[in-house]
Amino acid sequence: DGWGIGWEDLRSVNPELVMVRITGYGQKGPNAHRPGFGCITNAFGGLSFLAGDPGRPPSTPGLPTIPDYFEGLYGALMAVRAREKTGEGIIDICLYEPIYRFLDELPAAYHFNDFIRERMGPAMKNALRHSHYPTKDGRWIAIAFTNDKIFV
């Protein structure tokens, strides 16, 4: 906005514009001044707490930039949807917000039942173990036991 390329400036040039304003912790609030980084927001959003093996420290799940990619994706989709519904396609999104989608039912389980899931490694509550296993020839294979179907 300070550079003269804010929402109103750009929308006057292109009324079909969608804009995603990305911050670490929101435009307002107690953490608005803090910078946001993927590794930190993985932890802030709760994903790092779940990643890793039981009895071990939390770890960064996958790449530390996962929140950056999903924030852009979710933000763009929400901005397009907002434009369709309201005529204005501007969205403010925090870096940690898309992480909540990865938490699945866990925020609700905590809210309603005070349930905090601990790190489980490749174990799962709703299915058999999903993991990566070494092969005799030094390669790795990913196996997921979700149903009784076999796909090769």
Buried (B, 14 or more C-beta within 10 A) or exposed (E): EEEEEEBEEBBEEEEEBBBBBBBBBBEEEEBEEBEBBBBBBBBBBBBBBBBBEEEEEBBBBEEBEBBBEBBBEBBBEBBBEBBEEEEBBBBBBBBBBBBBEBBEEBEEBBEEEEEEBEBBEEEBEEEEEEBEEEEEEEEEEEEEEEEEEEEE
